[in-house]
Amino acid sequence: MDPAIVEGDWLLVDPTTVRWPRRGSVVAFLEPDSGALAIKRVAALPGERVPFENGYLELADDEAWLLADATPETAAAAGLGPPIDSPQFGPVPVAMLVGRVWFRYAPLRRAGRIRRG
């Protein structure tokens, strides 16, 4: 999620979120493939169509399309592999949602609300 969130940021997550927040919000969720905790930005909401491969994919009523903020070039410059997000693992069901990331409380020089993109 670099540059919005970087390694070492301490985040507050609202676990009472039971549906996908608005487009552009940052969320914590469990990756469908691995079950690992991840943070991405909501790019498309339930019922919307997203471009995928050579056509479109229509999201179900409980799915969202999540994307990383980092481009492959940004991730490579940080010494990481390409971003892993919905184009790789597909739509994410709301059951995998942990909550909305809304505040960074450390390090102090970066403290503040997490803005929607």
TIGU-765462 format. One record per residue: residue in three letters; residue number from 1; y, z, x of N, C-alpha, C in turn. Coordinates in nm, 4 decimals. Example, Ala and Ser with C-alpha at 12.3 -4.5 7.8 and 13.67 -1.06 7.14 Angstrom:
REM TIGU-765462
ATOM   residu   num        n_v        n_w        n_u       ca_v       ca_w       ca_u        c_v        c_w        c_u
ATOM      ala     1    -0.5690     0.7800     1.3190    -0.4500     0.7800     1.2300    -0.3300     0.7800     1.3200
ATOM      ser     2    -0.2250     0.7080     1.2850    -0.1060     0.7140     1.3670     0.0030     0.7870     1.2900
REM end
This chain:
REM TIGU-765462
ATOM   residu   num        n_v        n_w        n_u       ca_v       ca_w       ca_u        c_v        c_w        c_u
ATOM      met     1    -0.1202     0.0000     0.0817     0.0000     0.0000     0.0000     0.1259     0.0000     0.0856
ATOM      asp     2     0.1105    -0.0190     0.2154     0.2244    -0.0283     0.3044     0.3130    -0.1427     0.2549
ATOM      pro     3     0.4397    -0.1295     0.2396     0.5297    -0.0263     0.2883     0.5606     0.0841     0.1871
ATOM      ala     4     0.5220     0.0723     0.0600     0.5558     0.1743    -0.0398     0.4910     0.3080    -0.0067
ATOM      ile     5     0.3665     0.3050     0.0356     0.2930     0.4257     0.0732     0.2257     0.3974     0.2062
ATOM      val     6     0.2412     0.4892     0.3006     0.1816     0.4698     0.4322     0.0884     0.5852     0.4645
ATOM      glu     7     0.0044     0.5641     0.5635    -0.0877     0.6682     0.6064    -0.0094     0.7942     0.6423
ATOM      gly     8    -0.0548     0.9083     0.5946     0.0125     1.0351     0.6202     0.1005     1.0817     0.5063
ATOM      asp     9     0.1287     0.9955     0.4080     0.2056     1.0378     0.2911     0.1214     1.1325     0.2066
ATOM      trp    10     0.1826     1.2371     0.1548     0.1175     1.3304     0.0629     0.1725     1.3009    -0.0747
ATOM      leu    11     0.0838     1.2765    -0.1696     0.1247     1.2251    -0.2999     0.0862     1.3190    -0.4136
ATOM      leu    12     0.1684     1.3188    -0.5183     0.1338     1.3874    -0.6421     0.0851     1.2820    -0.7408
ATOM      val    13    -0.0278     1.3122    -0.8040    -0.0893     1.2210    -0.8989    -0.0972     1.2915    -1.0338
ATOM      asp    14    -0.0554     1.2236    -1.1396    -0.0642     1.2783    -1.2752    -0.2030     1.2485    -1.3310
ATOM      pro    15    -0.2932     1.3483    -1.3341    -0.4300     1.3229    -1.3795    -0.4437     1.3189    -1.5314
ATOM      thr    16    -0.3356     1.3420    -1.6046    -0.3437     1.3407    -1.7512    -0.3293     1.2000    -1.8081
ATOM      thr    17    -0.3115     1.1015    -1.7216    -0.2987     0.9621    -1.7656    -0.4329     0.9144    -1.8193
ATOM      val    18    -0.4363     0.8697    -1.9451    -0.5618     0.8259    -2.0066    -0.5647     0.6761    -2.0360
ATOM      arg    19    -0.4543     0.6085    -2.0106    -0.4503     0.4629    -2.0263    -0.3690     0.4071    -1.9103
ATOM      trp    20    -0.3788     0.2773    -1.8907    -0.3094     0.2169    -1.7772    -0.1583     0.2282    -1.7956
ATOM      pro    21    -0.0871     0.2772    -1.6917     0.0596     0.2839    -1.6990     0.1203     0.1443    -1.6978
ATOM      arg    22     0.2505     0.1388    -1.7102     0.3211     0.0098    -1.7145     0.2978    -0.0729    -1.5890
ATOM      arg    23     0.3155    -0.2011    -1.6057     0.3039    -0.2942    -1.4926     0.4016    -0.2513    -1.3838
ATOM      gly    24     0.3558    -0.2539    -1.2611     0.4381    -0.2152    -1.1472     0.4166    -0.0710    -1.1041
ATOM      ser    25     0.3519     0.0104    -1.1889     0.3250     0.1496    -1.1521     0.2169     0.1561    -1.0455
ATOM      val    26     0.2219     0.2601    -0.9641     0.1206     0.2834    -0.8620     0.0190     0.3817    -0.9192
ATOM      val    27    -0.1093     0.3497    -0.9034    -0.2154     0.4342    -0.9582    -0.3190     0.4674    -0.8517
ATOM      ala    28    -0.3844     0.5819    -0.8728    -0.5014     0.6194    -0.7938    -0.6221     0.5927    -0.8823
ATOM      phe    29    -0.7266     0.5337    -0.8260    -0.8453     0.4981    -0.9032    -0.9666     0.4975    -0.8113
ATOM      leu    30    -1.0828     0.4906    -0.8709    -1.2070     0.4785    -0.7942    -1.2436     0.3314    -0.7879
ATOM      glu    31    -1.2619     0.2791    -0.6679    -1.2963     0.1377    -0.6533    -1.4295     0.1093    -0.7211
ATOM      pro    32    -1.4378     0.0007    -0.7984    -1.5618    -0.0305    -0.8705    -1.6823    -0.0508    -0.7792
ATOM      asp    33    -1.6626    -0.1112    -0.6625    -1.7758    -0.1416    -0.5735    -1.8275    -0.0189    -0.4995
ATOM      ser    34    -1.7346     0.0625    -0.4476    -1.7757     0.1714    -0.3589    -1.7570     0.3107    -0.4174
ATOM      gly    35    -1.6751     0.3247    -0.5193    -1.6445     0.4563    -0.5729    -1.5442     0.5327    -0.4882
ATOM      ala    36    -1.4892     0.4685    -0.3843    -1.3902     0.5319    -0.2971    -1.2572     0.5448    -0.3700
ATOM      leu    37    -1.1841     0.6509    -0.3413    -1.0513     0.6696    -0.3980    -0.9559     0.5703    -0.3330
ATOM      ala    38    -0.8791     0.4990    -0.4148    -0.7866     0.3983    -0.3633    -0.6551     0.4056    -0.4393
ATOM      ile    39    -0.5527     0.3454    -0.3821    -0.4205     0.3415    -0.4448    -0.3740     0.1969    -0.4458
ATOM      lys    40    -0.3364     0.1496    -0.5648    -0.2878     0.0120    -0.5808    -0.1798     0.0103    -0.6877
ATOM      arg    41    -0.1178    -0.1053    -0.7052    -0.0136    -0.1248    -0.8058    -0.0702    -0.2037    -0.9238
ATOM      val    42    -0.0339    -0.1639    -1.0457    -0.0786    -0.2331    -1.1667    -0.0048    -0.3666    -1.1748
ATOM      ala    43    -0.0809    -0.4766    -1.1739    -0.0216    -0.6100    -1.1784    -0.0347    -0.6740    -1.3154
ATOM      ala    44    -0.1388    -0.6379    -1.3903    -0.1585    -0.6916    -1.5249    -0.2296    -0.5863    -1.6089
ATOM      leu    45    -0.1970    -0.5845    -1.7367    -0.2461    -0.4817    -1.8285    -0.3569    -0.5347    -1.9195
ATOM      pro    46    -0.4241    -0.4450    -1.9924    -0.5306    -0.4877    -2.0826    -0.4860    -0.5999    -2.1765
ATOM      gly    47    -0.5743    -0.6982    -2.1949    -0.5479    -0.8105    -2.2842    -0.4697    -0.9242    -2.2215
ATOM      glu    48    -0.4151    -0.9060    -2.1027    -0.3378    -1.0122    -2.0388    -0.4292    -1.1084    -1.9632
ATOM      arg    49    -0.3756    -1.2267    -1.9350    -0.4479    -1.3263    -1.8562    -0.3925    -1.3262    -1.7144
ATOM      val    50    -0.4831    -1.3342    -1.6172    -0.4414    -1.3397    -1.4765    -0.5027    -1.4631    -1.4120
ATOM      pro    51    -0.4259    -1.5288    -1.3233    -0.4835    -1.6419    -1.2508    -0.5953    -1.5930    -1.1602
ATOM      phe    52    -0.7083    -1.6628    -1.1639    -0.8226    -1.6227    -1.0830    -0.9020    -1.7463    -1.0457
ATOM      glu    53    -0.9220    -1.7658    -0.9149    -0.9902    -1.8828    -0.8599    -0.9292    -2.0096    -0.9172
ATOM      asn    54    -1.0031    -2.0899    -0.9930    -0.9498    -2.2177    -1.0424    -0.9071    -2.2121    -1.1878
ATOM      gly    55    -0.8897    -2.0935    -1.2429    -0.8521    -2.0819    -1.3829    -0.7862    -1.9481    -1.4107
ATOM      tyr    56    -0.8232    -1.8918    -1.5248    -0.7666    -1.7645    -1.5664    -0.8787    -1.6706    -1.6075
ATOM      leu    57    -0.8472    -1.5422    -1.6001    -0.9388    -1.4382    -1.6428    -0.8637    -1.3536    -1.7449
ATOM      glu    58    -0.9223    -1.3327    -1.8625    -0.8587    -1.2494    -1.9633    -0.9154    -1.1085    -1.9518
ATOM      leu    59    -0.8250    -1.0119    -1.9370    -0.8668    -0.8733    -1.9210    -0.9093    -0.8141    -2.0548
ATOM      ala    60    -1.0101    -0.7286    -2.0519    -1.0562    -0.6600    -2.1726    -0.9537    -0.5545    -2.2144
ATOM      asp    61    -0.9774    -0.4914    -2.3283    -0.8838    -0.3931    -2.3821    -0.8748    -0.2654    -2.3011
ATOM      asp    62    -0.9637    -0.2456    -2.2050    -0.9593    -0.1236    -2.1231    -0.9514    -0.1546    -1.9739
ATOM      glu    63    -0.9118    -0.2761    -1.9363    -0.9097    -0.3172    -1.7965    -0.7683    -0.3494    -1.7489
ATOM      ala    64    -0.7461    -0.3301    -1.6193    -0.6201    -0.3698    -1.5560    -0.6505    -0.4454    -1.4279
ATOM      trp    65    -0.5529    -0.5209    -1.3837    -0.5614    -0.5979    -1.2590    -0.4732    -0.5265    -1.1586
ATOM      leu    66    -0.5308    -0.4836    -1.0470    -0.4598    -0.4031    -0.9487    -0.4454    -0.4794    -0.8177
ATOM      leu    67    -0.3258    -0.4710    -0.7587    -0.2984    -0.5418    -0.6336    -0.2381    -0.4469    -0.5306
ATOM      ala    68    -0.2629    -0.4782    -0.4039    -0.2012    -0.4055    -0.2928    -0.0613    -0.4605    -0.2692
ATOM      asp    69     0.0272    -0.3766    -0.2167     0.1609    -0.4232    -0.1795     0.1574    -0.5023    -0.0497
ATOM      ala    70     0.0640    -0.4677     0.0382     0.0586    -0.5301     0.1705     0.0033    -0.6722     0.1611
ATOM      thr    71     0.0627    -0.7611     0.2375     0.0087    -0.8958     0.2521    -0.0990    -0.8911     0.3608
ATOM      pro    72    -0.1837    -0.9913     0.3703    -0.2812    -0.9931     0.4799    -0.2145    -0.9837     0.6173
ATOM      glu    73    -0.0959    -1.0439     0.6322    -0.0254    -1.0397     0.7598     0.0233    -0.8981     0.7912
ATOM      thr    74     0.0785    -0.8282     0.6891     0.1253    -0.6908     0.7080     0.0096    -0.5993     0.7441
ATOM      ala    75    -0.1024    -0.6152     0.6745    -0.2200    -0.5326     0.7023    -0.2720    -0.5577     0.8436
ATOM      ala    76    -0.2750    -0.6843     0.8852    -0.3220    -0.7170     1.0192    -0.2294    -0.6583     1.1250
ATOM      ala    77    -0.0989    -0.6630     1.1014    -0.0030    -0.6066     1.1963    -0.0202    -0.4554     1.2102
ATOM      ala    78    -0.0676    -0.3904     1.1027    -0.0917    -0.2454     1.1065    -0.2289    -0.2130     1.1638
ATOM      gly    79    -0.3049    -0.3153     1.2011    -0.4371    -0.2941     1.2586    -0.5457    -0.2744     1.1541
ATOM      leu    80    -0.5206    -0.3197     1.0328    -0.6168    -0.3057     0.9237    -0.6718    -0.4424     0.8856
ATOM      gly    81    -0.7778    -0.4426     0.8083    -0.8319    -0.5668     0.7552    -0.7494    -0.6129     0.6365
ATOM      pro    82    -0.7883    -0.7229     0.5753    -0.7133    -0.7721     0.4593    -0.7187    -0.6714     0.3441
ATOM      pro    83    -0.6146    -0.6676     0.2600    -0.6144    -0.5756     0.1467    -0.7332    -0.6029     0.0537
ATOM      ile    84    -0.7926    -0.4965     0.0046    -0.9021    -0.5081    -0.0918    -0.8472    -0.4646    -0.2268
ATOM      asp    85    -0.8411    -0.5598    -0.3209    -0.7853    -0.5313    -0.4523    -0.8570    -0.6149    -0.5572
ATOM      ser    86    -0.7998    -0.6299    -0.6757    -0.8701    -0.6965    -0.7851    -0.9187    -0.8383    -0.7548
ATOM      pro    87    -0.8486    -0.9195    -0.6751    -0.9074    -1.0504    -0.6433    -1.0434    -1.0392    -0.5740
ATOM      gln    88    -1.0716    -0.9252    -0.5072    -1.2012    -0.9051    -0.4429    -1.3011    -0.8356    -0.5351
ATOM      phe    89    -1.2599    -0.7280    -0.6045    -1.3564    -0.6522    -0.6852    -1.3401    -0.6697    -0.8353
ATOM      gly    90    -1.2438    -0.7482    -0.8787    -1.2294    -0.7790    -1.0203    -1.1460    -0.6772    -1.0966
ATOM      pro    91    -1.1445    -0.6913    -1.2299    -1.0680    -0.5993    -1.3128    -1.1244    -0.4573    -1.3015
ATOM      val    92    -1.0380    -0.3595    -1.3208    -1.0777    -0.2194    -1.3100    -1.0733    -0.1566    -1.4488
ATOM      pro    93    -1.1841    -0.0968    -1.4954    -1.1837    -0.0322    -1.6265    -1.1061     0.0997    -1.6219
ATOM      val    94    -1.0485     0.1382    -1.7342    -0.9684     0.2604    -1.7418    -1.0516     0.3838    -1.7056
ATOM      ala    95    -1.1827     0.3783    -1.7209    -1.2685     0.4917    -1.6834    -1.2599     0.5218    -1.5346
ATOM      met    96    -1.2185     0.4256    -1.4526    -1.2061     0.4453    -1.3080    -1.0686     0.4999    -1.2684
ATOM      leu    97    -0.9769     0.5101    -1.3644    -0.8415     0.5581    -1.3376    -0.8434     0.7081    -1.3099
ATOM      val    98    -0.7851     0.7484    -1.1981    -0.7708     0.8905    -1.1644    -0.6359     0.9405    -1.2146
ATOM      gly    99    -0.5312     0.8607    -1.1992    -0.3995     0.8980    -1.2490    -0.2900     0.8131    -1.1898
ATOM      arg   100    -0.1692     0.8368    -1.2385    -0.0518     0.7644    -1.1903     0.0082     0.8407    -1.0729
ATOM      val   101     0.0333     0.7693    -0.9628     0.0989     0.8275    -0.8460     0.2485     0.8245    -0.8744
ATOM      trp   102     0.3128     0.9419    -0.8717     0.4536     0.9415    -0.9112     0.5493     1.0057    -0.8104
ATOM      phe   103     0.4982     1.0799    -0.7117     0.5908     1.1477    -0.6203     0.5273     1.1636    -0.4825
ATOM      arg   104     0.6075     1.1458    -0.3769     0.5664     1.1713    -0.2388     0.6367     1.2992    -0.1960
ATOM      tyr   105     0.5594     1.4021    -0.1566     0.6224     1.5272    -0.1172     0.6163     1.5556     0.0326
ATOM      ala   106     0.5529     1.4724     0.1091     0.5539     1.4857     0.2543     0.5167     1.3501     0.3130
ATOM      pro   107     0.5678     1.3204     0.4296     0.6616     1.3951     0.5117     0.7997     1.4031     0.4448
ATOM      leu   108     0.8735     1.5071     0.4786     1.0006     1.5337     0.4108     1.0991     1.4183     0.4206
ATOM      arg   109     1.0992     1.3470     0.5324     1.1949     1.2355     0.5467     1.1652     1.1214     0.4493
ATOM      arg   110     1.0432     1.1175     0.3931     1.0071     1.0121     0.2975     0.9879     1.0672     0.1567
ATOM      ala   111     1.0179     1.1945     0.1338     0.9954     1.2565     0.0029     1.0772     1.1877    -0.1058
ATOM      gly   112     1.0160     1.1789    -0.2251     1.0859     1.1205    -0.3386     0.9905     1.0532    -0.4351
ATOM      arg   113     1.0463     1.0047    -0.5449     0.9673     0.9377    -0.6485     0.9102     0.8059    -0.5963
ATOM      ile   114     0.7929     0.7727    -0.6444     0.7317     0.6425    -0.6132     0.7848     0.5437    -0.7159
ATOM      arg   115     0.8524     0.4448    -0.6708     0.9172     0.3484    -0.7615     0.8194     0.2408    -0.8077
ATOM      arg   116     0.8430     0.1966    -0.9309     0.7639     0.0842    -0.9813     0.8105    -0.0423    -0.9102
ATOM      gly   117     0.7172    -0.1319    -0.8874     0.7495    -0.2554    -0.8160     0.7875    -0.3659    -0.9077
REM end
